[in-house]
Amino acid sequence: MPNLLAEQIDTLAAFTPTTLPVISLYLNTQSDDHGRDHFASFIKKELHTRAKTFAPQSAAHASFVQDVERIEKYLATELRPSTHGLALFACAGADNFFETVQLNAPLERHEIYVDHVPHLYTLALVNKQFPRYAAVVTDTNSARLFVFGLSGPISEEHVDSAKMSRTQMGGWAQARYQRHMENYHQHHAKEVLEVLDRVVRKEEIQYIVFAGDQVVIPLLEKQLSPFLAAKVIDVVRLDIRAPEREVLEKTLAAIDRQDAKDDSEKVEHLIGDYRSGGLAVVGVPDVLAALAKGQVEEVLLSEAFQHLRGDEEEKPGPWVEGAAYSGEGDTTSEAIMAQASQTGARCRLIADATLLANVGGVGASLRYRD
């Protein structure tokens, strides 16, 4: 199964800009300890206040009002109780454009943007922060295989082998018994890896984290195929009976460490290429120019891009036909992400703000130069 969220982001990034307002709404829909949601007042204030910025008889006003009605109906009737975060995009005047993404992961805060294209930075950030990966918790008799994504489990599988004792060996000599147990453990490890290989291929998993005892882990590592070995990033200590939440927390920490390492290596390679006059550019103007020409292979964009650029963009007041209005977002980051998607370039968000701080928060590796 491919990364459906990444595919949704690509689809949204291909949206054709319109002169009509496009609403991008992000809500933290987690209930509090009393089971209450806290987004209704935000919706009422922000959407209805923005509606007043449009000329009453304009096409923009008509489209926006229709969107508000549809959003309120959707929240009342179609939001699942299990959903912790919602991303919603709407523009009634653009062929009734209405796309929603219900997430297991909570969002940090409510956000709303009104522009001529969907605001995707927050959704891309969620995709980066909660990657899909496999975690294997095992001992010599059983194993639990998890696929985690968006802060929760996507699937779980079990591999159980019948426990063997000396009484089942019929009084065999110790050496023969020991060889038998070793064969048994190796067979168990082989079964675990067969299931893992199937899951990894089906779910298109990039990373694997192992957790197990000092007997079974070496057996797994010895029998790993090159395909699986390339994806194993860490081994952590966990009991086979560890609660699911503990498994998630321990293994996600390993994923975060690997992600930080990957970020650092990618930026280092990019900066090295740029310094040597290779296939790389840095800074907003040069990256946007390279994107416009279709030269870019991959964009590296700081998660702190808005803060690095400062408050350069003046926020307009009332909506003006043909002009963009963003809430608190940075339209430059949106332009970079949209152009990357439209030209087939990858876009990677970099968590450590210091890595790209000296080059304006953005750089790109190139397919070719002019």
C-alpha positions as CSV (number, residue, x, y, z in Angstrom):
1,M,0.0,0.0,0.0
2,P,1.6,3.3,-1.0
3,N,1.7,6.4,1.2
4,L,-1.8,7.6,0.6
5,L,-1.2,10.9,2.4
6,A,1.7,11.7,0.1
7,E,-0.5,11.0,-2.9
8,Q,-3.2,13.2,-1.6
9,I,-0.7,16.0,-1.1
10,D,0.5,15.6,-4.7
11,T,-3.1,15.7,-6.0
12,L,-3.9,18.8,-4.0
13,A,-0.7,20.5,-5.2
14,A,-1.8,20.0,-8.8
15,F,-4.9,22.2,-8.1
16,T,-5.2,24.9,-10.8
17,P,-5.1,28.4,-9.2
18,T,-8.4,30.2,-9.3
19,T,-9.4,33.8,-8.8
20,L,-12.0,32.5,-6.2
21,P,-11.2,31.9,-2.6
22,V,-9.8,28.5,-1.6
23,I,-10.3,27.6,2.1
24,S,-7.6,25.5,3.7
25,L,-8.8,24.5,7.2
26,Y,-6.8,22.5,9.8
27,L,-8.4,21.4,13.0
28,N,-7.3,19.6,16.1
29,T,-10.4,17.5,16.6
30,Q,-9.2,15.6,19.8
31,S,-11.8,15.7,22.5
32,D,-10.7,16.9,26.0
33,D,-11.0,14.8,29.2
34,H,-14.7,15.5,29.2
35,G,-15.3,14.4,25.6
36,R,-15.8,18.0,24.3
37,D,-14.5,19.3,21.0
38,H,-13.1,22.8,21.0
39,F,-13.2,23.8,17.3
40,A,-16.8,25.1,17.0
41,S,-16.0,28.6,18.3
42,F,-13.0,28.8,16.0
43,I,-15.0,27.9,13.0
44,K,-17.7,30.4,13.8
45,K,-15.3,33.2,14.5
46,E,-12.8,32.7,11.7
47,L,-15.0,31.6,8.8
48,H,-17.8,34.0,9.4
49,T,-15.4,36.9,10.0
50,R,-13.6,36.2,6.7
51,A,-16.9,36.0,4.8
52,K,-17.3,39.7,5.6
53,T,-14.2,40.6,3.6
54,F,-15.9,39.8,0.3
55,A,-18.1,42.1,-1.6
56,P,-21.7,40.9,-0.8
57,Q,-22.8,40.4,-4.5
58,S,-19.4,39.0,-5.7
59,A,-18.7,35.5,-7.0
60,A,-16.1,35.2,-4.3
61,H,-18.6,35.9,-1.6
62,A,-21.1,33.4,-3.1
63,S,-18.4,30.7,-3.3
64,F,-17.1,31.3,0.2
65,V,-20.6,31.2,1.8
66,Q,-21.4,27.9,0.1
67,D,-18.1,26.5,1.4
68,V,-18.9,27.6,5.0
69,E,-22.3,25.9,4.9
70,R,-20.8,22.7,3.5
71,I,-17.9,22.7,6.0
72,E,-20.3,23.1,8.9
73,K,-22.5,20.3,7.6
74,Y,-19.5,18.0,7.1
75,L,-18.2,18.6,10.7
76,A,-21.7,17.9,12.1
77,T,-22.3,14.7,10.1
78,E,-19.2,13.1,8.7
79,L,-16.3,13.7,11.1
80,R,-15.4,10.4,12.7
81,P,-15.2,10.2,16.5
82,S,-11.8,8.6,16.2
83,T,-10.3,11.4,14.1
84,H,-7.7,13.5,15.9
85,G,-6.8,15.9,13.2
86,L,-8.6,17.2,10.1
87,A,-7.4,18.9,6.9
88,L,-10.1,20.3,4.7
89,F,-9.9,22.2,1.4
90,A,-12.8,23.8,-0.3
91,C,-13.8,26.1,-3.2
92,A,-17.4,25.8,-4.3
93,G,-16.8,28.1,-7.3
94,A,-14.1,25.8,-8.7
95,D,-16.3,22.8,-9.7
96,N,-17.4,22.3,-6.1
97,F,-13.8,21.4,-5.0
98,F,-14.0,19.8,-1.6
99,E,-11.3,17.5,-0.2
100,T,-10.9,16.2,3.3
101,V,-8.2,14.3,5.1
102,Q,-9.1,12.8,8.5
103,L,-6.0,11.9,10.5
104,N,-5.1,9.7,13.5
105,A,-2.5,12.3,14.4
106,P,-3.6,15.4,16.4
107,L,-2.6,18.8,15.0
108,E,-0.9,21.3,17.2
109,R,-3.5,24.0,16.6
110,H,-6.4,25.2,14.5
111,E,-5.3,27.0,11.3
112,I,-7.2,28.6,8.5
113,Y,-5.9,30.0,5.2
114,V,-7.8,31.6,2.4
115,D,-5.9,31.8,-0.9
116,H,-6.1,30.9,-4.6
117,V,-4.6,27.4,-4.0
118,P,-4.7,24.9,-1.2
119,H,-2.3,25.6,1.7
120,L,-0.3,22.3,2.0
121,Y,2.6,23.1,4.3
122,T,0.9,21.9,7.4
123,L,-0.2,18.6,5.8
124,A,3.3,18.0,4.5
125,L,4.7,18.6,7.9
126,V,2.3,16.0,9.4
127,N,3.4,13.5,6.8
128,K,7.0,14.1,7.7
129,Q,6.5,14.0,11.5
130,F,4.5,10.7,11.4
131,P,6.2,8.4,8.9
132,R,5.0,4.9,8.1
133,Y,7.4,2.2,9.4
134,A,7.5,-1.4,10.6
135,A,8.3,-2.4,14.2
136,V,9.1,-6.0,15.1
137,V,8.9,-7.1,18.7
138,T,10.0,-10.7,19.2
139,D,11.5,-13.4,21.4
140,T,12.4,-17.0,20.5
141,N,8.8,-18.2,20.4
142,S,6.6,-15.3,19.2
143,A,6.6,-12.0,17.4
144,R,4.4,-8.9,17.0
145,L,4.8,-7.0,13.7
146,F,3.4,-3.5,13.6
147,V,3.0,-1.0,10.8
148,F,2.8,2.5,12.4
149,G,1.8,5.7,10.7
150,L,0.3,9.1,11.6
151,S,0.9,8.5,15.4
152,G,-0.9,5.1,15.5
153,P,-1.0,1.5,14.3
154,I,-2.1,0.8,10.7
155,S,-1.8,-3.0,11.1
156,E,-0.5,-5.7,13.4
157,E,0.4,-9.3,12.8
158,H,1.5,-12.1,15.0
159,V,3.9,-15.0,14.5
160,D,3.6,-17.8,17.2
161,S,5.7,-20.9,17.5
162,A,4.9,-23.7,19.9
163,K,7.2,-23.6,23.0
164,M,9.4,-26.6,23.4
165,S,10.6,-28.1,26.7
166,R,13.1,-30.8,27.7
167,T,10.3,-33.2,28.5
168,Q,9.2,-33.0,24.8
169,M,12.7,-34.0,23.8
170,G,12.3,-37.6,25.1
171,G,15.4,-37.4,27.3
172,W,17.8,-36.5,24.5
173,A,21.4,-35.8,25.4
174,Q,22.2,-32.1,26.2
175,A,24.2,-31.5,23.0
176,R,21.5,-32.9,20.7
177,Y,18.8,-31.0,22.6
178,Q,20.8,-27.8,22.2
179,R,21.1,-28.3,18.4
180,H,17.4,-29.0,18.2
181,M,16.6,-25.8,20.1
182,E,19.0,-23.8,17.8
183,N,17.2,-25.2,14.7
184,Y,13.9,-24.3,16.3
185,H,14.9,-20.7,17.0
186,Q,16.3,-20.3,13.5
187,H,13.1,-21.6,12.0
188,H,11.1,-19.1,14.1
189,A,13.4,-16.3,12.9
190,K,12.9,-17.4,9.3
191,E,9.1,-17.4,9.8
192,V,9.2,-13.9,11.3
193,L,11.3,-12.6,8.4
194,E,9.0,-14.1,5.8
195,V,6.0,-12.3,7.3
196,L,8.0,-9.1,7.6
197,D,9.1,-9.3,4.0
198,R,5.5,-9.7,2.9
199,V,4.4,-6.7,5.0
200,V,7.2,-4.4,4.0
201,R,6.6,-5.1,0.3
202,K,2.8,-4.7,0.6
203,E,3.0,-1.5,2.6
204,E,6.0,0.0,0.8
205,I,7.9,0.4,4.1
206,Q,11.1,2.4,4.2
207,Y,12.3,1.8,7.7
208,I,12.3,-1.2,10.1
209,V,13.0,-1.2,13.9
210,F,13.7,-4.4,15.7
211,A,13.1,-5.1,19.4
212,G,13.9,-8.4,21.0
213,D,16.1,-10.5,23.3
214,Q,19.8,-11.2,22.9
215,V,19.1,-14.7,21.5
216,V,16.7,-13.9,18.7
217,I,18.0,-10.6,17.3
218,P,21.4,-12.1,16.1
219,L,19.4,-14.9,14.4
220,L,17.2,-12.3,12.6
221,E,20.2,-10.3,11.6
222,K,22.0,-13.4,10.3
223,Q,19.1,-14.4,8.0
224,L,18.1,-10.9,6.8
225,S,17.9,-10.6,3.0
226,P,19.7,-7.6,1.5
227,F,16.3,-6.1,0.8
228,L,15.3,-6.1,4.5
229,A,18.8,-5.4,5.8
230,A,18.9,-2.0,4.0
231,K,15.8,-0.9,5.8
232,V,16.7,-1.9,9.4
233,I,17.8,1.3,11.2
234,D,17.9,0.3,14.9
235,V,17.4,-2.3,17.6
236,V,15.7,-1.2,20.8
237,R,15.0,-3.1,24.1
238,L,11.4,-4.0,24.6
239,D,9.6,-6.9,26.3
240,I,7.4,-9.1,24.0
241,R,4.4,-8.1,26.2
242,A,5.1,-4.4,26.0
243,P,1.9,-2.3,25.5
244,E,1.3,-1.0,22.0
245,R,1.8,2.6,23.2
246,E,5.2,1.8,24.6
247,V,6.2,0.1,21.4
248,L,5.2,3.1,19.4
249,E,7.0,5.6,21.7
250,K,10.3,3.6,21.7
251,T,10.3,2.8,18.0
252,L,9.2,6.3,16.9
253,A,12.1,7.7,18.9
254,A,14.4,5.5,16.7
255,I,12.7,6.8,13.6
256,D,13.2,10.4,14.7
257,R,16.9,9.8,15.3
258,Q,17.3,8.3,11.8
259,D,15.3,11.1,10.2
260,A,17.5,13.7,11.8
261,K,20.6,11.8,10.5
262,D,19.1,11.6,7.0
263,D,18.3,15.3,7.1
264,S,21.8,16.2,8.1
265,E,23.4,14.0,5.5
266,K,21.2,15.4,2.7
267,V,21.9,19.0,3.6
268,E,25.6,18.4,3.9
269,H,25.7,16.8,0.5
270,L,23.6,19.6,-1.0
271,I,25.8,22.3,0.4
272,G,28.9,20.5,-0.7
273,D,27.6,20.3,-4.3
274,Y,26.7,24.0,-4.2
275,R,30.1,25.0,-2.9
276,S,31.9,23.0,-5.6
277,G,29.7,24.4,-8.4
278,G,27.8,21.1,-8.8
279,L,24.2,20.4,-9.4
280,A,22.7,22.4,-6.6
281,V,21.2,25.8,-5.9
282,V,20.3,27.5,-2.6
283,G,18.1,30.5,-1.6
284,V,14.5,31.3,-2.6
285,P,15.2,33.1,-5.9
286,D,17.5,30.5,-7.4
287,V,15.3,27.6,-6.2
288,L,12.2,29.1,-7.6
289,A,14.0,29.8,-10.9
290,A,15.2,26.2,-11.1
291,L,11.8,24.9,-10.4
292,A,10.3,27.0,-13.1
293,K,12.7,25.5,-15.6
294,G,12.0,21.9,-14.4
295,Q,15.6,21.4,-13.3
296,V,15.0,20.4,-9.7
297,E,15.4,16.8,-8.5
298,E,14.7,17.4,-4.8
299,V,13.9,20.5,-2.7
300,L,15.2,20.7,0.9
301,L,12.9,23.1,2.8
302,S,13.3,24.0,6.4
303,E,10.3,23.4,8.7
304,A,11.1,26.8,10.2
305,F,11.1,28.5,6.7
306,Q,8.6,31.2,7.8
307,H,10.6,32.2,10.8
308,L,13.9,32.2,8.9
309,R,12.4,34.6,6.3
310,G,10.9,36.8,8.9
311,D,7.7,38.8,8.5
312,E,8.5,40.0,5.0
313,E,5.1,39.6,3.5
314,E,2.5,42.2,4.4
315,K,-0.8,40.7,5.2
316,P,-3.6,42.4,3.2
317,G,-6.9,43.4,4.5
318,P,-10.1,42.8,2.6
319,W,-10.1,40.3,-0.2
320,V,-9.2,41.8,-3.6
321,E,-10.3,39.9,-6.7
322,G,-7.1,38.4,-8.3
323,A,-5.0,38.9,-5.2
324,A,-4.0,36.3,-2.7
325,Y,-4.9,36.3,1.0
326,S,-3.1,33.9,3.4
327,G,-3.8,33.7,7.1
328,E,-0.4,33.4,8.8
329,G,1.2,31.2,6.2
330,D,4.1,31.9,3.9
331,T,3.0,31.8,0.3
332,T,6.6,31.3,-0.8
333,S,6.8,27.9,0.9
334,E,3.5,27.0,-0.8
335,A,4.8,28.1,-4.2
336,I,7.9,26.0,-3.7
337,M,6.0,22.9,-2.7
338,A,3.4,23.3,-5.5
339,Q,6.0,23.8,-8.2
340,A,8.0,20.8,-6.9
341,S,4.9,18.6,-7.2
342,Q,4.0,19.9,-10.6
343,T,7.4,19.3,-12.0
344,G,7.9,15.8,-10.5
345,A,10.5,17.0,-8.0
346,R,10.6,15.6,-4.5
347,C,10.3,18.0,-1.5
348,R,11.8,17.1,1.9
349,L,11.1,19.2,5.0
350,I,14.2,19.6,7.3
351,A,13.4,19.6,11.0
352,D,16.6,21.2,12.3
353,A,16.4,24.9,11.4
354,T,20.1,25.5,11.8
355,L,21.0,23.2,8.9
356,L,19.6,25.5,6.2
357,A,19.6,28.8,8.1
358,N,22.6,30.2,6.4
359,V,21.1,29.7,2.9
360,G,17.7,31.2,3.4
361,G,16.0,28.0,4.6
362,V,15.9,26.3,1.2
363,G,18.1,24.5,-1.3
364,A,17.6,22.1,-4.2
365,S,19.6,19.4,-6.0
366,L,19.3,19.6,-9.8
367,R,18.8,17.2,-12.6
368,Y,20.9,19.3,-15.0
369,R,22.1,22.9,-15.5
370,D,21.4,25.2,-18.3
